[in-house]
Amino acid sequence: MRNIMSGGLLIKNDETTSKSSIIGSIVAVVLVVAVVVIGIFIWKRNRRHKEYKEQAITYADLNLDERTKVDQPYSLLEHGRTVKNKWDLLQDTERSASTAATSKNNISKNRGNIIPYDFNRVKLCLPGASDYIDASVMLDKCYILTSYPIAKTFGIFWQMIWEQSVSTIVVITEQNDARESWYFSDNEGTVRTIERINVELLAKFQSSESVTMRKIKLSRGKHSKVVNHFHVISLEMTDLPDQILALINTVTQNNVKNIGPQVVHGGCTGIDNSGVYIAVDHVVKSVVSGGNEIDVYGTTRTVMKERMFSISSLEQYSAIYTCLQKYVQNSPACKNDATGAYEYLP
């Protein structure tokens, strides 16, 4: 620091003070930039949130009071673009680890590349043996999604049915599905022992034109249980909404006790529409139980998070909407609801 005499006054030239001023200015600029950046971030986040809410309005709620809106003229192009936009948003659904499914000891138990994630896979209770099976617990433990069992997994499939207290199995196959042999005897009265479980077909009949129903008895020692087995025959994408709704109705009518999760799987080949079925069934059950929202986007995202490739195409996603439109139009429960808080689907 230097002292200078000027006009009888002593002036102090404080170099330290100058440096402090410069540093202070830099800090101030940095703070201003930080505030601007944070402000832009918050603005963009709020904008995205607002856009999501605006988009979700089209889908999330279907007004049962205003159900006639479903029949309003709607451009197929406009509808297609709206659903396509939502489907595009679903493509960023995160995937989880599948360490168990891809281990060398378990990979031969899988059919194809649709495998369970670690966080929600079914774990078997087999002392001294692997707990792995190609199956995923879905939608608040209401469903178990699995693949059509291969010969080496017949035993663990029935073990899962036994352990999980399953009373309903739903099988959805395409028209040209090259189905392999069933994991049970298809002759009434015939008992087939698979591992330690006796599997007997008690009855088989056509519950509708496209649905075959079977009653299967499982027994182990002194204990036994009966499982309802529903098989949709010759599912075609053009008729998928009608067939899915008919299946849901058949399962509901014949599954009064509704014990345990539904086990759902597709065929041996072709497109697996199991994910479409559980998404529609889950929403329908919500409406029947008094729920006031039809959230197709949210339900689909959850299904996709919980099992890879469970809903794998825009065509399948659009079919979910069509199913729910038809359900709301035709359901007595919806027609009698005078206090619903739904808006129409596209």
FIMARVEX-979968 format. One record per residue (C-alpha): residue number from 1; y, x, z. Coordinates in Angstrom, 1 decimal. Layout:
REM FIMARVEX-979968
- NUM Y X Z
...
This chain:
REM FIMARVEX-979968
- 1 0.0 0.0 0.0
- 2 3.4 1.3 -1.0
- 3 6.8 0.5 0.7
- 4 9.9 0.4 -1.7
- 5 13.6 0.2 -0.6
- 6 15.6 -2.2 -2.8
- 7 19.1 -3.4 -1.8
- 8 18.5 -2.6 1.8
- 9 15.3 -4.6 1.8
- 10 11.8 -3.3 2.3
- 11 9.4 -4.6 -0.3
- 12 5.7 -4.3 0.2
- 13 3.5 -3.9 -2.9
- 14 0.1 -5.1 -1.6
- 15 -2.5 -4.3 -4.3
- 16 -5.2 -5.9 -2.1
- 17 -3.2 -9.1 -2.2
- 18 -3.1 -9.0 -6.0
- 19 -6.9 -8.5 -6.2
- 20 -7.5 -11.4 -3.8
- 21 -5.3 -13.6 -6.0
- 22 -7.3 -12.7 -9.1
- 23 -10.6 -13.4 -7.3
- 24 -9.3 -16.6 -5.9
- 25 -8.3 -17.7 -9.4
- 26 -11.8 -16.9 -10.8
- 27 -13.5 -18.8 -8.0
- 28 -11.2 -21.8 -8.7
- 29 -12.1 -21.7 -12.4
- 30 -15.8 -21.5 -11.6
- 31 -15.6 -24.5 -9.2
- 32 -13.8 -26.5 -11.8
- 33 -16.4 -25.7 -14.4
- 34 -19.2 -26.6 -11.9
- 35 -17.5 -29.9 -11.1
- 36 -17.2 -30.7 -14.9
- 37 -20.9 -29.8 -15.5
- 38 -22.1 -31.9 -12.5
- 39 -19.9 -34.8 -13.7
- 40 -21.4 -34.6 -17.2
- 41 -24.9 -34.5 -15.8
- 42 -24.4 -37.6 -13.6
- 43 -22.8 -39.4 -16.5
- 44 -25.7 -38.7 -18.8
- 45 -28.2 -39.7 -16.1
- 46 -26.4 -43.0 -15.4
- 47 -26.2 -43.6 -19.2
- 48 -29.9 -43.0 -19.6
- 49 -30.7 -45.3 -16.7
- 50 -28.4 -48.0 -18.1
- 51 -30.1 -47.7 -21.5
- 52 -33.5 -47.9 -20.0
- 53 -32.5 -51.0 -18.0
- 54 -31.0 -52.6 -21.1
- 55 -34.2 -51.8 -23.1
- 56 -36.5 -53.0 -20.3
- 57 -34.7 -56.4 -20.2
- 58 -36.4 -57.2 -23.5
- 59 -39.8 -56.6 -22.0
- 60 -39.9 -56.7 -18.3
- 61 -39.5 -60.4 -17.6
- 62 -40.8 -63.4 -19.4
- 63 -39.2 -66.7 -18.3
- 64 -41.8 -69.4 -17.8
- 65 -38.9 -71.9 -17.6
- 66 -37.8 -70.7 -20.9
- 67 -41.2 -70.1 -22.5
- 68 -40.1 -71.9 -25.7
- 69 -38.0 -68.9 -26.5
- 70 -41.2 -67.2 -27.4
- 71 -41.3 -69.4 -30.4
- 72 -37.8 -68.6 -31.6
- 73 -37.6 -67.1 -35.0
- 74 -38.0 -63.4 -34.6
- 75 -37.9 -60.9 -37.5
- 76 -41.2 -59.0 -37.7
- 77 -39.2 -55.9 -38.6
- 78 -36.9 -56.4 -35.6
- 79 -39.9 -57.0 -33.3
- 80 -41.7 -53.9 -34.8
- 81 -38.7 -51.7 -34.2
- 82 -38.3 -52.8 -30.7
- 83 -41.9 -52.2 -29.7
- 84 -41.9 -49.0 -31.7
- 85 -38.9 -47.7 -29.6
- 86 -40.7 -48.5 -26.4
- 87 -43.9 -46.8 -27.7
- 88 -41.9 -43.7 -28.6
- 89 -40.7 -43.5 -25.0
- 90 -44.2 -43.7 -23.7
- 91 -45.2 -40.5 -25.6
- 92 -43.6 -38.3 -22.9
- 93 -46.1 -39.7 -20.3
- 94 -47.2 -36.7 -18.3
- 95 -50.8 -35.6 -18.2
- 96 -52.5 -34.3 -15.1
- 97 -55.2 -31.7 -14.5
- 98 -58.8 -32.4 -15.5
- 99 -60.5 -29.4 -13.9
- 100 -63.6 -31.2 -12.8
- 101 -64.2 -32.9 -16.1
- 102 -63.9 -29.7 -18.1
- 103 -66.0 -27.5 -15.8
- 104 -69.2 -26.1 -17.5
- 105 -71.4 -28.0 -15.1
- 106 -69.8 -31.4 -16.0
- 107 -68.7 -31.2 -19.6
- 108 -72.1 -32.4 -20.8
- 109 -71.6 -35.6 -18.8
- 110 -68.6 -36.7 -20.9
- 111 -68.6 -38.7 -24.1
- 112 -66.0 -37.3 -26.4
- 113 -62.5 -36.2 -25.3
- 114 -61.5 -39.1 -23.1
- 115 -62.0 -37.7 -19.6
- 116 -60.8 -38.4 -16.1
- 117 -57.9 -36.7 -14.3
- 118 -58.7 -35.0 -11.0
- 119 -56.3 -37.0 -8.9
- 120 -58.0 -40.4 -9.5
- 121 -61.5 -39.7 -10.7
- 122 -64.4 -41.5 -9.1
- 123 -66.3 -39.2 -6.7
- 124 -70.0 -40.0 -6.1
- 125 -71.7 -39.6 -2.7
- 126 -74.8 -37.7 -3.6
- 127 -75.7 -35.1 -0.9
- 128 -76.6 -31.8 -2.5
- 129 -75.6 -32.9 -6.0
- 130 -72.4 -33.0 -8.0
- 131 -69.9 -35.8 -7.2
- 132 -68.7 -36.0 -10.8
- 133 -68.9 -38.9 -13.2
- 134 -66.7 -39.6 -16.2
- 135 -64.8 -42.5 -14.6
- 136 -61.2 -43.2 -13.4
- 137 -59.9 -45.5 -10.7
- 138 -57.1 -47.6 -12.3
- 139 -54.2 -49.9 -11.3
- 140 -54.4 -49.9 -7.5
- 141 -58.2 -49.6 -7.5
- 142 -58.6 -52.9 -9.4
- 143 -60.5 -51.3 -12.2
- 144 -62.7 -48.3 -13.1
- 145 -62.3 -47.1 -16.6
- 146 -65.3 -45.1 -17.9
- 147 -67.0 -44.2 -21.2
- 148 -70.2 -45.8 -22.5
- 149 -72.9 -43.9 -20.5
- 150 -75.0 -41.3 -22.3
- 151 -78.7 -41.1 -21.5
- 152 -78.3 -38.3 -18.9
- 153 -75.7 -40.3 -17.0
- 154 -77.5 -43.6 -16.7
- 155 -78.5 -42.8 -13.1
- 156 -75.1 -41.8 -11.9
- 157 -73.5 -44.8 -13.6
- 158 -75.6 -47.2 -11.6
- 159 -75.0 -45.0 -8.5
- 160 -71.3 -45.6 -9.0
- 161 -71.8 -49.3 -9.4
- 162 -73.8 -49.4 -6.2
- 163 -71.3 -47.2 -4.2
- 164 -68.2 -48.9 -5.4
- 165 -69.5 -52.5 -4.7
- 166 -68.9 -53.4 -8.3
- 167 -69.8 -57.0 -9.2
- 168 -68.4 -57.0 -12.8
- 169 -69.0 -54.8 -15.8
- 170 -67.0 -55.4 -19.0
- 171 -68.0 -53.9 -22.3
- 172 -65.7 -54.0 -25.3
- 173 -67.1 -52.9 -28.6
- 174 -65.9 -53.0 -32.2
- 175 -67.6 -54.9 -35.0
- 176 -69.2 -51.8 -36.6
- 177 -70.0 -50.0 -33.3
- 178 -73.2 -48.0 -33.6
- 179 -74.4 -48.8 -30.1
- 180 -77.1 -46.7 -28.5
- 181 -79.7 -48.2 -26.2
- 182 -78.4 -50.1 -23.1
- 183 -78.5 -48.5 -19.7
- 184 -80.8 -51.3 -18.6
- 185 -83.7 -53.1 -20.1
- 186 -82.5 -55.9 -22.4
- 187 -85.7 -58.0 -21.8
- 188 -85.4 -60.7 -19.2
- 189 -87.5 -60.1 -16.1
- 190 -88.2 -56.4 -16.9
- 191 -87.4 -53.9 -14.2
- 192 -86.3 -50.4 -15.1
- 193 -86.1 -47.8 -12.4
- 194 -83.2 -45.4 -13.0
- 195 -83.1 -42.6 -10.4
- 196 -83.5 -44.5 -7.1
- 197 -82.2 -47.8 -8.2
- 198 -84.2 -50.7 -9.7
- 199 -82.4 -52.4 -12.5
- 200 -83.6 -55.9 -13.6
- 201 -82.1 -58.2 -16.3
- 202 -82.3 -61.6 -14.7
- 203 -80.7 -63.7 -17.5
- 204 -78.8 -63.3 -20.8
- 205 -76.9 -66.0 -22.7
- 206 -73.9 -66.5 -25.0
- 207 -71.0 -67.6 -22.9
- 208 -68.8 -67.9 -26.0
- 209 -69.0 -67.1 -29.7
- 210 -68.0 -63.5 -29.1
- 211 -69.1 -62.8 -25.5
- 212 -72.6 -62.2 -24.2
- 213 -73.1 -62.5 -20.5
- 214 -75.9 -60.9 -18.5
- 215 -76.9 -61.1 -14.9
- 216 -78.4 -57.8 -13.6
- 217 -80.0 -57.3 -10.3
- 218 -79.8 -54.0 -8.6
- 219 -82.1 -53.1 -5.7
- 220 -82.8 -50.1 -3.5
- 221 -85.2 -50.5 -0.7
- 222 -84.5 -53.7 1.2
- 223 -81.0 -54.1 -0.3
- 224 -80.0 -55.8 -3.5
- 225 -77.0 -57.1 -5.4
- 226 -76.3 -59.0 -8.6
- 227 -73.8 -57.7 -11.2
- 228 -72.2 -59.8 -14.0
- 229 -72.2 -57.9 -17.3
- 230 -69.9 -59.2 -20.0
- 231 -70.1 -57.8 -23.5
- 232 -67.6 -58.6 -26.2
- 233 -69.3 -58.5 -29.6
- 234 -67.7 -57.5 -32.8
- 235 -64.1 -57.0 -31.6
- 236 -61.6 -56.8 -34.4
- 237 -58.0 -55.8 -34.1
- 238 -56.9 -58.8 -36.1
- 239 -58.5 -61.1 -33.6
- 240 -58.0 -58.9 -30.6
- 241 -55.5 -61.1 -28.7
- 242 -57.7 -64.2 -28.9
- 243 -60.8 -62.3 -28.0
- 244 -59.2 -60.5 -25.1
- 245 -57.9 -63.7 -23.6
- 246 -61.2 -65.5 -24.1
- 247 -62.9 -62.6 -22.3
- 248 -60.5 -62.7 -19.4
- 249 -61.0 -66.4 -19.1
- 250 -64.8 -66.0 -19.1
- 251 -64.8 -63.2 -16.6
- 252 -62.5 -65.2 -14.3
- 253 -64.6 -68.3 -14.4
- 254 -67.8 -66.4 -13.7
- 255 -66.5 -64.0 -11.1
- 256 -65.5 -66.3 -8.3
- 257 -66.2 -63.7 -5.5
- 258 -64.3 -60.9 -7.3
- 259 -65.9 -58.2 -5.2
- 260 -65.0 -54.6 -5.9
- 261 -63.2 -53.2 -9.0
- 262 -64.1 -54.2 -12.5
- 263 -65.9 -51.4 -14.4
- 264 -64.7 -51.4 -18.0
- 265 -65.9 -49.3 -20.9
- 266 -65.9 -49.3 -24.7
- 267 -68.6 -48.7 -27.2
- 268 -70.3 -45.6 -28.4
- 269 -68.1 -45.1 -31.4
- 270 -64.8 -46.4 -32.8
- 271 -61.6 -47.3 -31.0
- 272 -61.8 -47.9 -27.3
- 273 -59.7 -51.0 -26.3
- 274 -60.6 -50.9 -22.6
- 275 -57.1 -49.9 -21.7
- 276 -55.7 -52.9 -23.6
- 277 -58.0 -55.2 -21.7
- 278 -57.1 -53.9 -18.2
- 279 -53.4 -53.9 -19.0
- 280 -53.4 -57.6 -20.1
- 281 -55.8 -58.6 -17.3
- 282 -53.7 -56.9 -14.7
- 283 -50.5 -58.7 -15.8
- 284 -52.3 -62.1 -16.2
- 285 -53.6 -61.8 -12.6
- 286 -50.0 -61.0 -11.4
- 287 -48.7 -64.1 -13.1
- 288 -51.5 -66.3 -11.7
- 289 -50.9 -65.0 -8.2
- 290 -47.2 -65.9 -8.4
- 291 -45.7 -62.7 -9.7
- 292 -42.3 -63.1 -11.3
- 293 -42.4 -60.2 -13.8
- 294 -44.3 -59.3 -16.9
- 295 -43.8 -55.6 -17.1
- 296 -45.7 -54.4 -20.2
- 297 -43.9 -51.1 -20.4
- 298 -44.5 -50.2 -16.8
- 299 -48.1 -51.3 -16.7
- 300 -48.8 -49.4 -19.9
- 301 -47.2 -46.2 -18.6
- 302 -49.3 -46.5 -15.4
- 303 -52.5 -46.9 -17.4
- 304 -51.7 -43.9 -19.6
- 305 -50.9 -41.8 -16.6
- 306 -54.2 -42.7 -15.0
- 307 -56.5 -42.0 -17.9
- 308 -55.8 -40.0 -21.0
- 309 -55.9 -41.8 -24.4
- 310 -56.5 -45.1 -22.6
- 311 -53.9 -46.7 -24.9
- 312 -53.6 -44.5 -27.9
- 313 -51.8 -46.3 -30.6
- 314 -48.7 -48.4 -31.4
- 315 -51.1 -51.1 -32.7
- 316 -52.8 -51.3 -29.3
- 317 -49.5 -51.4 -27.5
- 318 -48.2 -54.2 -29.7
- 319 -51.4 -56.1 -29.2
- 320 -50.7 -56.2 -25.4
- 321 -47.5 -58.1 -26.1
- 322 -49.2 -60.5 -28.5
- 323 -51.9 -61.2 -25.9
- 324 -49.3 -62.0 -23.2
- 325 -47.2 -64.2 -25.6
- 326 -50.3 -66.3 -26.3
- 327 -51.2 -66.4 -22.7
- 328 -47.8 -67.7 -21.6
- 329 -47.7 -70.3 -24.4
- 330 -51.1 -71.7 -23.7
- 331 -51.6 -71.2 -19.9
- 332 -51.4 -74.3 -17.8
- 333 -50.4 -72.1 -14.9
- 334 -47.3 -71.0 -16.8
- 335 -46.5 -74.5 -18.1
- 336 -46.5 -75.9 -14.6
- 337 -44.3 -73.1 -13.2
- 338 -40.8 -74.6 -12.8
- 339 -39.4 -71.8 -10.8
- 340 -40.4 -68.7 -12.7
- 341 -37.9 -65.9 -13.4
- 342 -39.1 -64.6 -16.7
- 343 -37.4 -63.9 -20.0
- 344 -39.1 -64.1 -23.4
- 345 -41.1 -61.3 -24.9
- 346 -40.1 -60.0 -28.4
